[in-house]
Amino acid sequence: MEREYMRDLLRKRQSEPDNLKLLLPIKTKDGAIVKKLGQRSATKIEDSNQNVTEEPPKKKKKINKKFVVQSEEIQVDPNRPIAMVELIAQRENAKNAYRCKIGELASEVLEDPEKRYSNVTALIRFMDEKNANVRVTVCSLTIKALLEIFLDILPEYSIRSQEGPLKKETIQLQKYETHIIKCYEQYLKKLEKMVGVLKQKIAVDKMKKDDIYLAKLSIKVMCKLLTSQPYFNFSTNIATFLVPYLNHKFVNIREQVANCFSELFKEDKRGQLSLLIVQKINKYIVAHYHKVHSEMLTVLLGLKISENMVKDKDQDKKTTDFSKEKRSNFTKITEVLYLIYFRTLKNYSNSSILTSCLEGLAKFAPCINIDFYADLVAFLNNLLENEELNLKQQLYCIHSALLILNIQAATINVDPTTFHTHFYRKLLDIHAGTTSSELSVILKTMTQVIVKRYKMMTPSVVIAFIKRIFTASLNLDQETALEIIQMIKPVMLNCKGASNLVETDCDSTVQFYLPENDCPENSSAYGTSLWEIVALQRHPSTAIQATAKSIVKELLGKTDEYSLNKLTKFSQDSQKPYDPNYGSFLTTAPLPKKAPKRCKVHDYQVLKLIKIIEPEGSFNTTTLNSSDATEKENEKKKKSLKKQSTLKKSKKTRT
């Protein structure tokens, strides 16, 4: 046993290098424990060699593998077994060497780009690193370093080749610009090559994590280049390359590209790049038969067509040529945009696209051609009868149709009562569980139905809407209920007969209220009272309490100037601070007052506690019988003392 143990120990010592030893491990911030190797002293190495039995010298073996880090060659023998600690140490040393080299090259370019532009080609070569141990770190570092370099170097205009005789300075500048364009083109090609992993029809489990990380990083870099340099060379190529990734299976990639395009639409003043993106989206949707994700159409909501049209009218006459080109670009954008929307309305099998399509119609309704208004309103009316639509889609249909009717009421001969009844029916489906996006649509449609059109309705319809809106406000959260009440308040004050909802006098001639009737005209809302406003006066929110009380006082004509001024200042404030989604309420609910404690009264005895202060400061309690006896004795003593004092006075007077 001892001989076998010694043989194993000798084999381990022979396999390990003589000049290395294990050092104490280091714990990083991430919690990983990294082991390191250090060199032994020369004396210890000699002692260990003397103790080991001498063996015949072995022949030298050839070294096949080499890798270069910062112009230094480290030789590795493939046949010699290597410890894991040694491999980790070699990998970390190689990474640090690459970091230093990339940092030096990038800093030199940023210091003097016109003289050190050759360093950019050297950095691009690092993107072709094939060593699997160092590839991810080297490629990610070079991609980020080159991004910062190009953001600092590239101009805001497109570079074009010049012909004819040139000066020396311009020739040098042209060489510099051509070299930058070539490097930029190579950089973009390498990024596209890395992103190509996501195009492969492979399961996510089979993809390598390193390749996915580099692909996502390269898409992020391309989005950054497009938003920061939209007018430089190859911007159209980047835009066309990124359009298909709005329909990718990874959600974060879709959101990243959508945010990039929406930011680009806001900052695009010419409209050329926006027109190109909209055309590419149209072609992609047609090619895939409308089977795409919702991000394909939600991106188009970032277009600012109406704002740019208004700005062109306010410009000077000097910029007429530019404004004509810009106007033509935006008119083409509107044509392609509504071509997409009308095609999706006809093929509304995909519900996710239909929601974003209806939202886009509601936003860009003022920009539609007048010839399409009547057909569009009729189509939306037929679409509302479909039972497959959800609440949000139906609300968008009502909102867009009424928006068109408010804009072009004279030219379109359509009865809006059908849309009013649809909205009146959907008010009972609103509750606090609905999402914030649906609540925003409800508020928009409410402004279109009631606030802007209450003068065109009969008073009975307006009162029916007021009654149902207050009923729905009891089921909503604090923010939405407050906004709805403040929105409906001026309608109530200007409507005839709204004060009857608050008064207690009842009229026998009025019919009974029918709350389940979906038609507001036939619900006979005059026969009810607004009992919901009493419940709102006891709401936990003090803001809702104040608005509900002020509505009652103003309807009855009992308001003060102080309360009116206070409420108008409050109504001008935004309602967002009252949103409970942020984690806390802005207005704290007042605590109820504590009622005084009542003693239990029994038929056979009335218990009454009396506190008697002792000389030490403590308290004792006695019952009613003992306290009454002591009181009687004290009264007798007082009476006897009074008699004695009166007798003494009478004797003195006699004497």
N, C-alpha and C positions, 0 to 999 in steps of 0.2 A: 504493500500500500504506500509506504513512504517513497519507494522508488518511482512508482507511477505519478505520485504528487509532484516530485522533483522534475520529472520529465515534462509534465504539463506546464509547470512554472517556467522551465527553460524555453519551451516552445513559445509561450506568450511573450517572454522577453525578447526572443529573437524576431518575432513578428513585428513588435513595436519598434519605432526608431529610437536609437540610443540617445540622441541629443534632445529629445522632447520629453516633457513631463506635464501631467495634468495640473492646472492651476485651480484656484477657488472659483466656483461658478458665479455668474453675475445675473441678477434678476432685473429684467427690463420693466418699462412702464406698463406694457401689455400683460405682464405676469409670466412671460416665458423665461425659462432658465437656460442661459447660454453658457456652455462649457468652453474653456479656452486652453490652449496649449502654450507652454513656455519652454525655453531652452535651458538645459541643465548646465551646470558649471563643468569645466574641463576635468577637474579632479575627480568628480563623481563618475564621469564617463569612463575615466581610466580604471577606477576601482571596480566598476561593474564589468569591464572587459577582462580584468585579471581574474575575477571570480568565475566567469563563465568558462567552460571547458573549450579549449581550442578545437576548431574544426578545420578541415581542409578548405583552402580558398576556392570560392565559387567563381565561375566564369561571369564576366560582365554581360548583362543583357541589354539589348537595344531598347531605346526609349522611342515610342511611336507618337504619343499624344503630346500636343503643345497648345497652350492658349496664351494670348498676348493681352496684357493689361497695362496700359500707360507705357507702352514701348518697352516693357520688361517681360522676358520669357520665363515662365515657371514650368519646370519639367516634372512630369508625373509618370511614374512607372505603372503600367496597367496591370502587370502580373503581381506586383507587391500589394498585399492587403492593406487597406487604409482604414483607420478608425473613423467613426462618425464625427467625432469632435474635430478632427483634422479637416474633414470635408466642409464642415460648417465654418471653420475659421478661414479656409481658402475662399469660400463663397463670399463671406463678409468683406474680406480684403479686396476681392475683385470688384464688389459693388462700390465700396468706398473709393477705389481707384477710378472707376467710371464716373462717379459723382463729381470728383475733383476735376476730371478732364472736361466733362460737359459744362461745369460751372466756369472754368477758365475760358473755354471757347466762346460761350455765350456772353460773358462779361466783356471780352475783347471786341466782339461785334457791336455791342451796345455803346461802348466807349467811342469807337470811330468806325462807323459802318462802311464808309466809302473806301477805306484802306483795308479793312479786315473782312470784307465780304466773302473771301475765300473760306473762312471758317464755317460758313453756312453749309457748304457742300460736305465738309468734314462731319458736321453734325447729322446731316441727312444719312450718311453712311452708317451711323450708329443704329438707325432704324432697321437695318438688315441683320441685326445680331441673331445668331443661330444657336448660341449656347443656351440650353434650356434652364440652367441654373441662374442665369443673369438676365435672360431675355426680357422678362416683364418689367423689371425695374429700369433697365437701360432704355427700352422703347418708351415707357411712360415718361421718364425724365426728359428724353430728347423731344418728345411731342410737346410737352409743356414748355420747354425752353424755346423751341422754335416758334411756338405760338406767341410768346411774349416778344420775341425778336421781330416777327412779322407785324404784330400790332404796333410796334414802335417805329418800324422802318417804312411800311407801306404808306403811300400817299392816299388822299381821299378821291383822286381822279384816276381814270384809266390811262395807262401808258400805251402810246402808239409809236410805231416805227417812223422815223424821219428819213426823208430822202433828199439828195442834193448835197452840195458842199456845206460843211459845218466847221465851226471853230474848234480849237483844241479842248476848251473847257466843255463844250457841248458834246464832243466826241467821248471824253472821259465820263461825263454824266450818262451818255447813252449806253456805254459799256456797263456801267454800274447798274442801270435800270434793266438792261437785257439779262444780266446775270441774276438779278433778283427775281425777274419773271420766270426764268428757267428753274431756279431753285424752288420758287413757289409752286410751279407746276409739278415738279418732282415730289414735293411735300404732299400735295393734294392727291397725287396718284397713289402714294404709299398709304395715305389714310383710307382711300377707297378700297385698296387691297385688304386692309385690316377689317374694314366694315363688311367685306364680302362674305365673312363667316356667317353673318346673320341671314344672308339670302339663301343659304343652303337649306334644303328641306330635310332637316335632321331633328330628332327629338332633343329637347333641352337637356335631358339627363346625359345624353351622349356627347354633348358639346364640352369642350374644355373651358374651365373657368377663366384661365388666363386669356384665351382668345376672346371670350365674351367681354371681359374687362377692357381689353384694348379696343374692341369694336365700339363699346359704349363711350369710351374716352375719345375716340376719333370722331364720333358723331357730335359729341359735345363741343369739340374743338372746331368742327366745321360750322356749327351753329353760331359759335362766337365770332368766327371770321366773317360770316355772312351779315350779322347784325352790326358789327363794328366797321366793316369795309364793304358797304353795299354797292358802291360805284366803281370798285377796282376790277381789274381783269379777273375772269373766271367766276364772277359772282353768279352769272346765269347758270353756269355748269353746276355750281354748288346747290343752287335752288332746285334745279331739275333732278339732281341726285337725291335730295332730301325728301321730295314729295312722296314717293312710295312708302317711306317710313312713317307716314301718318296712319298707315294701315298695318303696322307691324304687330306681332303677337305680344311683345313686351310693352307693358303699360307705360313705364318710365320713358322709353324711347319715344312713344307717341306724344306724351305730354311735353317732352323736351323740344321736339320739332314743332309742335303746335305753339308753344310759347315763343320760339324763335320767329315763326312766321307772323304771329300777332304783333310782336314788337317791331318787326320789319314793316308791317302795314301802317303802323302809327308814325314811323319816321320817314317813310317813303314820300318824298315831295313831288317827284316826277311821275310816278305811276307806272313806269316801264316794268320794273321788277314785279310789282304787284299784279300787273296784267299777265305776265308770264306764268306766275304761280297759279293764278285762277284758271288759266287755260290748261295747264298741266293737270290740275285737280279734276277739271271737267273730263279730260281724256281718260284719266285713270278710272273715274267712276263709271264711265260708259264701257270701258274695257272689262271691268269686273262686274257688270250687270247690277250695280247698286248694292252689292254685297260687301260693304266696307264698314269700318268702325265710325262712330259718331264724330271723331276728331277731324275727319275729312271735311265736314260742314261747319263744325263749331269754330274752326280757324277763320272762316269767312266773316264771322261776326266782328272781327277786329278791323275790318275795312272801314275807312272814314270817307265815304263817298260824298255825303251831303255837306260835311264840313269843308272839304276841298272845293266843292262847287261854289259855296258861298264866299270863300276866300278869293277865288278868281274874279268875282265881280268887284271886289274892293281894291284890286290891284291897279297900279298906274297904267297909262297907255304905253309906256316904254317896254313893258314886259308882255305885250300882246301876243308876240310869236310864241313865247314860252307857255303862256296861259292857254293858247289854242292847242298846242301839243298835249299839254296836261289834261285839258278838257276832253280831248279826243280819247286819251288813254282811259279816263274814268268813265266815259260813256261806253266804251268797249267792255270795261269791267262790269258795268251794270247789265249789259246785254248777256254776257256769259253767265253772270250770277243768277239772273232770273231764268235763264235756260236750264241751269242746274236745278233750281227750285221747282219749276213747273214739271220737269221730268220726274223728280222724286215724288211729287204729289200724285202723279198718275200711277207710279209704281210704289205705293206706300206699304209694301209687304214688310219692309224692315222698319220696325217701330223706333229704333234708336236714331235713325237718320231722319225720320218724320218729325220728331220733336225739335231737332236743331233746324230743320227746314222751316217749320212754322215759326220758330223764334226769329229766324232770319227774315221771313216775310213781314213779321210785326215790326222789325227794326227798320228795314229798307222800304217800307210801304210808300213813303213820300216820293221815292225816286222811280216808282213804276210808271210806265207809260199809261196814259189815260185810257187808251183803247182796250187795255187788259183788265180794267177795274171791274166791269160788270161780270165778265166771265169768272174772274177770280172769286168774287163774293158769292156767286151762285155755286161754285165748286166747294167753297168752304161751308156753305149751308148744307149741301148734300153730305159733306164729310162728317158733320156733327151728328148726323143720324146713325152713323156707324157705331155699333156697341163695342167694338174692339179697342177704341181709343181710350186712353187713360185720362185722368183728371187734368194733368198738365197739358196734354195735347189738345183737349177740348177748350181749355182756357186760352191757349194760344190762338186757336181758330177764332174764338169770339173776339179776342183782343185785336187781331189783325183785321178782321172784317169791320169792326166798329171804327177802327182807326182810319180805314179807307173811306168809310161813310162820312166820318167827320171832316176829312180833307175835301172830298168831292161829293158833297151831299146834293148839290144842284144837278150835277150831270148824271147821277145814278138813281134810277127809280126802283129802289129796293126797300121793302118794309123792314125796319130794324127790330120789330117786336119779337120776331122769332129768335133773334140773338139775345134779346132781353129775357125771354122765358127760359132759354138755355142757361143763362147765368143765374137767374133766380132759382132754378132747380139745383144747380151745383153749389149754392151757398151752404146748404146743409151738410155737404160732404167735407167741408173744411173743419179741421180740428188741429190740436197742438201737435199731433204726431206727424203731420205733413212736413215735408222738407222745406228748407228756407227758399229754395228756388221756386217751388210752387206758391209760396206765400207772396213772393215778389210779383209773380204773374197775377195773382188775385188782386193785389193793390193796383196794378196797372190797368187791369180790366175794369175795376171799380171806378177809377177816374174816368175811363172812356164811357162807361154805362151811365153813371149817376151824376158825377160832378160836372161833366161837360154837357150832358143831355137831359138834365132833370127839368129844364124849362120846356122841352119838347114833349114831355110825358104828361099824363093826367095826374092830378093830385092823389088819386086812389092808388095808382101804380107806385108813386114815390113813397107814399106811406107804407105800402106793402114791402118795398125794399128796405125802408128804415127798420121796420119791425123784424124782418128776417136777418138783417145785418147785426142788430143788437143781440138777437138770439145766438148767432154764430160767434159773436165776440166773447161769450161766456166760455166757449170751448177752446179759446186761443191763448197763446202765451202773452206775457206782459207787453212786449215790444209791439207785436202785431195788433193786439187789442187797442192799445193806446193810439196807434196810427190810424186805425179804422175809425175810432170814435172821433178823433180830431178831423178826419176827412169828411165825415158825414155831418158834423156839427153845423157848418154854414148852410147845408142843404135843408136841415131841419128848421133853421131860423127863417129861411126864405120861403118855405113851403106853407101853403094855406092848409089849415086844419091839423098841423103837427102838434099844436098845443093841446088838442083833444086827447092825445096819447098820454099826457101827464096829468090832466085834470081828473078828479074823482067823480064828477057828475056823470051819470049815465043817461043815455037817451033810449027810450023804448022803441023808437022807430027804426033804429039802426039794426042791420042784420047781424047774425052771429059770425064770428071770425072763423075762417076755414084755414088752419095752418098747413094742412096736408095738400091743399090745392096747389099745383105747380104753376098755374097762371096767375100773375100778380093782379090782373084786372078783376078776376072773379073771386079773389080771396076775401073781399070785404074787410079790409084791415081797419076801417073806421070803428068797427064793433069791438075793439080790444083796447087794452091799455099797455103802456110800455113798462111792465113790471120788471124787466131786465135791468132798467136803469137804477132801481132800488138795490139790486144785488151788486151792481158795479160801484155804488156808493160805499159798499162794505168790502171792496176789493183789498187784498193785501198791499197793493201798490198805492202810495199816496197820490201819485200823478193821475192815475185813473179815477180815484175818488174825487179829486179836484175838478177834473173835466166833467164827470157825471153830475156833480152838484151844480156846476156852472150852467150846464145845458138846461137843467130844470129851472133854475132861477131866471135865466134869460127867456125861456119860453113863457114863464108866468109873469115876467116883467118886474122881478124883485132883485135885480143885480146892482151892485155898488160899483163905483168907478175904480176903486182900489182893486177889487177882485178881477174886474175886466182887464185892467192893465197888467196885473200879475199873470193872468192866463194867456194873454197875447204874447207876452215875453216868453212864456214857457212853450207855447206852440211853435215859435220860431226856431227853437232848438231842434237839433237832430234827434231822431229816435234810436239811433244805434247804441248810445250808452245804456239804454234800458234792456238790451239784449241779454238774456240769462246764459247764452252759450259761452260767454267769456269767463264764466266761473263764479260770478257774484252779481247781486242786484245793486243798481245804483241807489235806489231809494229803499231804505229799510222799513219794514212793516212795523207800525207802533204796537207795543206790547199792551195787552188788555189790563185794565185796572183791577187790583186785587179787592175782592169784596170782604167786608168785615166778618169775622168768625161769629157764628151764632151758637149760643149755649143750648143744650138740649133741655127742654121743659117737660117735666114729668107731672102726672096728675097727683101723685101722692106726696111729692116734696119738690120744692124749688131750691136748687143748689146755687149758692152764690159764694164765690171765693173772695176772701178779704185778705189783703196783704198787711201784715203787721211787722214793722221794722224792729228787730231786736237790737240791743246795744252793740253787738259784734258786727252788725251790718247784714246779717242773714235774714231771710224772709220765712215766716210761718203762715200757714193757712188754717183757718177754722171753719166750721160749718155754720149754718144760719142760726141754729138753736143757741149755741154758745155765744155767738156775737150779740144776739138779742138780749141775753141775760146780762151781759156786761154793760150794755147800753142802758138798761133799766136801772142797774145799781148806780151808775154814774149820774143819771138824772135825779135819783133820790138824794144822793150826796149834795148835788148842786142846790136842790130845793131846800134841804136842811141848812146849808150854809147861808142861803139868802134869808131864811127866817131868822137865824141868829143875828145876822147883820142888821136887819130891820128892827129887832128888839133892842139891840144896843143903842141904835140911833134914837129910838123913842125914849129910852131911859135918860139919855143925855139931854134931850130937849126938856124933859120934865124937871130935871135938876136945875 
